[in-house]
């Protein structure tokens, strides 16, 4: 007898209005005994399969707890979700059905299948400064500046003809030795090693730039050292620039050198007929009086990104560096196979970067500007990625005062109560006292807890309201 989960739910609703159980069972093709068991509460799960530890409404509360804390930037790990479940069943005086007293992997996988609105994701660690900088007021202020500048120079940031006048630049480090994440070996091998050239690998800085129309500039390769040798510059990408610094990272002198020798010649045909906008972060290594003077004389307008926002507003960070480094790891692995485990050196680095630059596609540059909301200009594209402003304020309060309670910020709970998007994914049902308490606890308790500590979790002192 085939019936769906919706059929069972509809049948239970009709019986709840006084309809005959037998007639309703025949109408939906459901065994009368099955319908009776679900209505009487013998089966806690609506649908096929055995009974679950919690009812659907109880699991909904656990799921909403995870979504609420995740939206605040304090998502729960599997370990902490197990703690939540164990505490809940003790609080509700539900017999613990788990053999070791804690849920196993089977329960976890089935729980995620029952609630597809939840998924395990690798988190992007967001520092306190970055979280504070992600406030909508700061983001709106940035886009106000961009729009004001575009208007002042008569530049339409939604017109495809303006794309070649918007440029971005930033640097990143490329490691000269890349290890493998996994290796294929004999099953049961206890020690798996990989031959490498030693631990003396280094990071070499490359400074990249590209425009919204998809055109990348040749890279500026910056070595750590006091003297530059010709062999460090042989075989590199056409038009590449090379430099040295004591630290190996960018400094004002090298940035100015890149601006005068590589960037300005590349955009000189544009600056003669109109303005050029250059986006970059305002790190001290990029700023100098000579740079500002040269930019003003060349009709180049410099726009410094707000501090600690490059992870969402820097086009290179958003859409360019990720595929670049993925391709770099592939090139290094192939090089290691060909050289029997040797790492790249300063002598071989330019030729490897030349291979890397052949893999750069216009879509990478375009996607970076689009992802950062700069071309076409769309502040809403960025604002929709941010956590709710109230949640950010609450999270910051917890970071500043770890002993504080989120209960002292009732607006946060009211905000999440009004989030119909979350409720629609979870179905009907409001927020229970368990959820209110968990979202009211100090989020400084978000630490990894070993399974041995879970046994006494029910004995913990409950947080005061």
C-alpha positions as CSV (number, residue, x, y, z in Angstrom):
1,X,0.0,0.0,0.0
2,X,1.7,3.2,-1.2
3,X,1.1,6.5,0.5
4,X,3.1,9.7,1.0
5,X,4.1,11.7,4.1
6,X,1.6,14.4,2.9
7,X,-1.2,11.8,2.7
8,X,-0.5,10.7,6.3
9,X,-0.5,14.3,7.5
10,X,-3.7,15.1,5.7
11,X,-5.4,12.0,7.1
12,X,-4.4,12.9,10.6
13,X,-5.8,16.4,10.2
14,X,-9.1,15.1,8.9
15,X,-9.4,12.6,11.8
16,X,-8.7,15.5,14.1
17,X,-11.7,17.3,12.8
18,X,-14.0,14.4,13.6
19,X,-13.8,12.3,10.4
20,X,-14.1,8.5,10.6
21,X,-10.7,6.9,11.0
22,X,-11.7,3.9,8.9
23,X,-13.1,5.9,6.1
24,X,-10.1,8.3,6.1
25,X,-7.7,5.4,6.1
26,X,-9.4,4.0,3.0
27,X,-9.5,7.4,1.3
28,X,-5.7,7.9,1.5
29,X,-4.7,4.2,1.2
30,X,-3.2,4.0,4.7
31,X,-3.6,1.0,7.0
32,X,-6.1,1.8,9.7
33,X,-3.7,0.5,12.4
34,X,-0.9,2.8,11.1
35,X,-3.2,5.8,11.2
36,X,-4.4,4.9,14.7
37,X,-0.8,4.5,16.0
38,X,0.2,8.0,14.7
39,X,-2.9,9.7,16.1
40,X,-2.5,8.0,19.5
41,X,1.2,9.0,19.6
42,X,2.6,5.5,19.4
43,X,4.6,6.6,16.4
44,X,6.3,9.9,16.9
45,X,7.4,10.3,13.2
46,X,5.0,11.4,10.5
47,X,5.9,9.1,7.7
48,X,7.4,5.6,7.1
49,X,10.1,4.1,9.2
50,X,10.6,3.4,12.9
51,X,9.8,5.9,15.7
52,X,12.3,8.7,16.4
53,X,13.7,9.7,19.7
54,X,11.9,13.0,19.6
55,X,8.6,14.0,18.0
56,X,8.6,16.1,14.9
57,X,7.8,19.3,16.8
58,X,10.6,18.6,19.3
59,X,13.1,18.0,16.6
60,X,11.9,21.2,14.9
61,X,12.9,23.1,18.1
62,X,16.4,21.5,18.0
63,X,16.7,22.4,14.3
64,X,15.6,26.0,14.9
65,X,18.1,26.3,17.7
66,X,20.9,25.3,15.3
67,X,19.7,27.7,12.7
68,X,19.4,30.6,15.1
69,X,22.8,30.2,16.6
70,X,24.3,29.6,13.1
71,X,22.7,32.9,11.9
72,X,24.4,34.7,14.8
73,X,27.8,33.3,13.8
74,X,28.0,30.7,16.5
75,X,26.9,27.6,14.8
76,X,26.8,24.3,16.7
77,X,29.1,21.4,15.9
78,X,27.9,17.8,15.9
79,X,29.3,17.4,19.4
80,X,27.3,20.3,20.7
81,X,24.1,19.2,19.0
82,X,24.5,15.9,20.8
83,X,24.8,17.8,24.1
84,X,21.7,19.7,23.2
85,X,19.8,16.5,22.5
86,X,20.9,14.7,25.7
87,X,20.0,17.7,27.8
88,X,16.7,18.0,26.2
89,X,15.6,14.4,26.7
90,X,16.7,14.6,30.3
91,X,14.8,17.8,30.8
92,X,11.7,16.2,29.2
93,X,12.2,13.0,31.2
94,X,12.3,11.0,28.0
95,X,14.0,7.5,28.3
96,X,17.5,7.7,26.8
97,X,17.5,5.1,24.0
98,X,21.2,5.4,23.1
99,X,23.5,2.6,24.1
100,X,26.3,4.8,25.3
101,X,24.1,7.5,26.5
102,X,24.9,9.8,23.5
103,X,23.6,9.8,19.9
104,X,25.7,8.0,17.3
105,X,26.5,8.7,13.6
106,X,23.4,6.9,12.4
107,X,21.1,9.2,14.4
108,X,23.1,12.3,13.2
109,X,22.8,11.3,9.5
110,X,19.1,10.5,9.8
111,X,18.5,13.8,11.6
112,X,20.1,15.8,8.8
113,X,18.0,13.8,6.2
114,X,14.8,14.6,8.1
115,X,15.8,18.3,8.2
116,X,17.2,19.3,4.8
117,X,17.2,22.9,5.8
118,X,20.3,22.1,7.8
119,X,23.7,21.2,6.4
120,X,27.2,20.7,7.6
121,X,29.5,23.4,6.3
122,X,33.1,24.3,6.9
123,X,33.0,27.7,8.7
124,X,34.9,30.7,7.6
125,X,36.4,32.0,10.8
126,X,35.3,35.6,11.3
127,X,37.3,37.7,13.7
128,X,35.7,40.2,16.0
129,X,37.1,43.1,13.9
130,X,35.7,41.6,10.7
131,X,32.4,40.9,12.3
132,X,32.2,44.5,13.5
133,X,33.2,45.8,10.0
134,X,30.4,43.7,8.5
135,X,27.8,46.0,10.0
136,X,25.3,47.2,7.3
137,X,26.0,50.8,8.2
138,X,29.7,50.4,7.2
139,X,28.8,48.5,4.0
140,X,26.2,51.1,3.0
141,X,28.7,53.9,3.7
142,X,31.2,52.2,1.4
143,X,28.7,52.0,-1.5
144,X,27.7,55.6,-0.9
145,X,31.3,56.6,-1.4
146,X,31.6,54.6,-4.6
147,X,28.3,56.0,-6.0
148,X,29.3,59.5,-5.1
149,X,32.7,59.2,-6.8
150,X,31.2,57.6,-9.9
151,X,28.7,60.5,-10.2
152,X,31.4,63.1,-9.8
153,X,33.4,61.6,-12.7
154,X,30.4,60.8,-14.8
155,X,31.0,57.0,-14.7
156,X,28.0,54.6,-15.0
157,X,28.8,51.5,-13.0
158,X,26.1,49.5,-14.7
159,X,27.1,50.3,-18.2
160,X,29.3,47.6,-19.9
161,X,31.2,50.3,-21.6
162,X,32.6,51.4,-18.2
163,X,33.9,47.9,-17.2
164,X,37.4,48.5,-18.5
165,X,37.8,51.6,-16.3
166,X,37.3,49.7,-13.0
167,X,40.4,48.0,-11.7
168,X,41.3,46.0,-8.6
169,X,44.7,45.0,-7.1
170,X,45.9,43.0,-4.2
171,X,48.7,40.5,-3.3
172,X,48.8,37.0,-2.1
173,X,51.5,34.4,-1.3
174,X,52.2,31.3,-3.3
175,X,53.9,28.5,-1.4
176,X,56.8,26.8,-3.2
177,X,55.9,23.3,-1.9
178,X,52.3,22.0,-1.8
179,X,51.5,18.8,0.1
180,X,48.7,16.4,-0.8
181,X,45.5,16.3,1.2
182,X,45.0,12.6,0.7
183,X,47.0,9.7,-0.8
184,X,45.9,6.4,-2.2
185,X,47.6,3.6,-0.2
186,X,47.0,0.1,1.0
187,X,44.0,-0.2,3.3
188,X,45.0,-0.6,6.9
189,X,48.3,1.4,6.5
190,X,49.0,3.0,9.9
191,X,51.7,5.5,8.8
192,X,51.3,7.3,5.5
193,X,54.1,9.6,4.5
194,X,55.0,11.6,1.5
195,X,58.5,12.4,0.2
196,X,59.2,16.1,-0.1
197,X,62.2,18.3,-0.5
198,X,62.2,19.3,3.2
199,X,60.4,21.9,5.4
200,X,62.3,24.9,4.0
201,X,59.5,26.0,1.7
202,X,58.6,29.6,1.5
203,X,55.9,31.9,0.3
204,X,56.6,34.2,-2.6
205,X,54.4,37.3,-3.0
206,X,52.6,38.0,-6.2
207,X,50.7,41.3,-6.7
208,X,47.7,40.9,-9.1
209,X,45.4,43.3,-10.8
210,X,42.5,43.0,-13.2
211,X,39.5,45.0,-14.5
212,X,35.8,44.4,-14.5
213,X,35.8,43.6,-18.2
214,X,37.9,40.5,-17.4
215,X,41.4,41.6,-18.4
216,X,44.2,40.7,-15.9
217,X,47.5,42.5,-15.8
218,X,50.8,40.5,-15.7
219,X,51.8,39.8,-12.1
220,X,54.3,41.6,-10.0
221,X,56.5,39.0,-8.4
222,X,58.1,40.1,-5.1
223,X,61.0,38.0,-3.6
224,X,62.4,38.1,-0.1
225,X,66.0,39.2,-0.3
226,X,68.5,42.1,-0.6
227,X,69.7,41.6,-4.2
228,X,67.9,40.7,-7.4
229,X,69.4,38.1,-9.7
230,X,68.6,37.8,-13.4
231,X,67.9,34.0,-13.1
232,X,65.0,34.9,-10.8
233,X,63.3,36.8,-13.7
234,X,63.7,34.3,-16.5
235,X,60.8,32.4,-18.1
236,X,58.1,34.4,-16.3
237,X,54.8,35.7,-17.8
238,X,55.1,38.2,-20.6
239,X,55.2,41.7,-19.2
240,X,55.7,40.6,-15.6
241,X,57.5,42.9,-13.1
242,X,59.9,41.7,-10.4
243,X,61.0,43.2,-7.1
244,X,62.6,42.4,-3.7
245,X,62.0,43.4,-0.1
246,X,63.6,42.4,3.2
247,X,60.4,40.8,4.4
248,X,59.2,39.4,1.1
249,X,55.9,41.3,1.4
250,X,54.7,44.5,-0.2
251,X,55.9,47.8,0.9
252,X,55.2,51.4,-0.2
253,X,58.3,51.6,-2.5
254,X,57.4,48.4,-4.3
255,X,53.7,49.3,-4.6
256,X,54.7,52.7,-6.1
257,X,57.0,50.9,-8.5
258,X,54.2,48.6,-9.6
259,X,51.9,51.5,-10.1
260,X,54.3,53.5,-12.2
261,X,55.9,50.8,-14.2
262,X,53.1,48.3,-14.8
263,X,49.7,49.8,-14.0
264,X,49.9,53.3,-15.5
265,X,51.3,52.1,-18.8
266,X,48.5,49.5,-19.0
267,X,45.7,52.2,-18.5
268,X,47.4,55.2,-20.2
269,X,45.1,54.9,-23.2
270,X,42.1,55.0,-20.9
271,X,43.2,57.9,-18.7
272,X,43.6,60.1,-21.7
273,X,39.9,60.0,-22.4
274,X,38.4,59.5,-19.0
275,X,38.9,58.4,-15.3
276,X,40.0,55.1,-14.1
277,X,39.0,53.7,-10.6
278,X,41.5,51.5,-8.7
279,X,40.2,49.5,-5.7
280,X,42.7,48.3,-3.1
281,X,42.9,47.9,0.6
282,X,44.2,50.7,2.7
283,X,47.2,48.9,4.2
284,X,50.2,51.1,5.0
285,X,52.2,49.1,2.5
286,X,50.1,50.6,-0.3
287,X,50.0,54.2,0.7
288,X,52.6,56.9,0.0
289,X,52.5,60.6,-1.0
290,X,54.2,59.8,-4.2
291,X,51.5,57.4,-5.1
292,X,48.7,59.9,-4.4
293,X,50.4,62.5,-6.4
294,X,51.0,60.2,-9.4
295,X,47.4,59.0,-9.3
296,X,46.0,62.5,-9.3
297,X,48.2,63.6,-12.2
298,X,47.2,60.5,-14.2
299,X,43.4,60.7,-13.7
300,X,43.4,57.6,-11.6
301,X,41.0,57.6,-8.6
302,X,42.1,55.5,-5.7
303,X,39.4,53.9,-3.5
304,X,40.6,52.2,-0.3
305,X,38.3,49.5,1.0
306,X,37.0,49.8,4.6
307,X,39.3,48.0,7.1
308,X,38.6,44.3,7.7
309,X,36.1,44.0,4.8
310,X,38.3,42.7,2.0
311,X,36.9,39.2,2.5
312,X,33.6,40.4,1.1
313,X,34.4,43.6,-0.8
314,X,37.8,42.9,-2.4
315,X,37.1,41.5,-5.9
316,X,40.3,39.5,-5.9
317,X,39.6,37.9,-2.6
318,X,36.0,37.1,-3.6
319,X,36.5,35.5,-7.0
320,X,40.1,35.6,-8.3
321,X,42.5,34.1,-5.7
322,X,40.6,30.9,-5.0
323,X,40.8,29.5,-8.6
324,X,44.3,30.9,-8.9
325,X,45.5,28.9,-5.9
326,X,43.7,25.8,-6.9
327,X,45.5,25.9,-10.3
328,X,48.8,26.6,-8.5
329,X,48.5,23.5,-6.4
330,X,47.9,21.4,-9.5
331,X,51.0,22.9,-11.2
332,X,53.1,22.3,-8.2
333,X,52.0,18.6,-7.9
334,X,52.8,18.0,-11.5
335,X,56.2,19.7,-11.1
336,X,56.9,17.5,-8.0
337,X,56.1,14.4,-10.0
338,X,58.4,15.5,-12.8
339,X,61.3,16.4,-10.5
340,X,60.9,13.5,-8.0
341,X,59.7,15.6,-5.1
342,X,61.7,18.8,-5.5
343,X,60.1,22.0,-4.4
344,X,60.0,25.1,-6.5
345,X,62.9,27.6,-6.1
346,X,63.3,31.2,-7.0
347,X,64.9,30.1,-10.3
348,X,62.0,27.9,-11.3
349,X,59.3,30.1,-9.8
350,X,58.8,32.4,-12.8
351,X,58.3,29.6,-15.3
352,X,55.7,28.0,-13.0
353,X,53.9,31.3,-12.6
354,X,53.9,31.6,-16.4
355,X,52.0,28.3,-16.6
356,X,49.7,29.6,-13.8
357,X,48.9,32.8,-15.8
358,X,47.8,30.8,-18.8
359,X,45.0,29.3,-16.6
360,X,43.7,32.8,-15.6
361,X,40.3,33.3,-17.3
362,X,38.4,36.6,-17.9
363,X,35.5,35.1,-15.9
364,X,37.6,35.1,-12.8
365,X,38.1,38.9,-12.9
366,X,34.5,39.5,-13.8
367,X,33.2,37.2,-11.1
368,X,35.3,39.0,-8.5
369,X,33.7,42.4,-9.3
370,X,30.3,40.8,-9.5
371,X,30.8,39.0,-6.2
372,X,31.9,42.2,-4.5
373,X,28.9,44.1,-5.8
374,X,31.1,46.6,-7.6
375,X,30.1,45.9,-11.2
376,X,27.4,46.0,-11.9
377,X,27.0,48.1,-8.8
378,X,24.7,46.3,-6.3
379,X,25.0,46.9,-2.6
380,X,22.1,44.6,-2.0
381,X,24.2,41.7,-3.3
382,X,26.6,42.2,-0.3
383,X,23.9,43.1,2.3
384,X,22.1,39.8,1.7
385,X,25.3,38.0,2.6
386,X,25.7,39.6,6.0
387,X,24.3,38.3,9.2
388,X,21.4,40.3,10.5
389,X,22.6,43.6,12.1
390,X,20.8,42.7,15.4
391,X,22.6,39.4,15.5
392,X,25.9,41.0,14.9
393,X,25.3,43.4,17.7
394,X,24.4,40.6,20.0
395,X,27.4,38.5,19.0
396,X,29.7,41.4,19.6
397,X,28.1,41.9,23.1
398,X,28.9,38.3,23.9
399,X,32.5,38.6,22.7
400,X,33.1,41.8,24.7
401,X,31.4,40.4,27.8
402,X,31.6,36.5,27.8
403,X,29.6,36.3,31.0
404,X,26.6,38.2,29.6
405,X,23.4,36.6,28.6
406,X,21.6,37.1,25.3
407,X,18.4,37.2,27.3
408,X,19.4,40.8,28.1
409,X,18.9,41.5,24.4
410,X,15.2,40.7,23.8
411,X,15.3,42.3,20.4
412,X,17.4,39.5,19.1
413,X,14.8,36.9,20.0
414,X,12.0,39.0,18.6
415,X,14.0,39.4,15.4
416,X,14.4,35.7,14.9
417,X,10.8,35.0,15.9
418,X,9.9,37.2,12.9
419,X,12.1,35.4,10.5
420,X,9.5,33.6,8.4
421,X,12.1,32.3,6.0
422,X,13.5,30.1,8.8
423,X,10.0,29.1,10.0
424,X,8.9,28.2,6.5
425,X,11.8,25.8,6.1
426,X,11.0,24.1,9.5
427,X,7.2,24.1,9.1
428,X,4.7,25.2,11.6
429,X,5.6,25.5,15.2
430,X,6.9,28.3,17.4
431,X,10.0,28.7,19.5
432,X,9.8,26.7,22.7
433,X,11.4,27.4,26.1
434,X,14.3,25.2,25.3
435,X,15.3,27.2,22.3
436,X,14.8,30.5,24.2
437,X,17.2,29.3,26.9
438,X,19.8,28.0,24.5
439,X,19.8,31.3,22.5
440,X,20.0,33.1,25.8
441,X,23.0,31.3,27.2
442,X,26.4,32.9,26.9
443,X,27.8,31.9,23.5
444,X,31.3,31.8,25.0
445,X,30.4,28.2,25.9
446,X,30.8,27.3,22.3
447,X,33.7,24.9,22.8
448,X,34.4,21.3,21.9
449,X,33.2,18.9,24.6
450,X,34.4,15.4,24.8
451,X,31.8,12.6,24.9
452,X,32.9,11.6,28.5
453,X,31.6,14.9,29.8
454,X,28.1,14.5,28.2
455,X,27.1,11.9,30.9
456,X,26.9,14.7,33.5
457,X,25.4,17.3,31.2
458,X,22.0,16.9,32.8
459,X,23.4,17.7,36.2
460,X,24.6,21.1,35.1
461,X,23.1,24.1,36.8
462,X,20.5,25.5,34.4
463,X,21.1,29.1,33.3
464,X,19.1,31.7,35.2
465,X,16.4,33.5,33.2
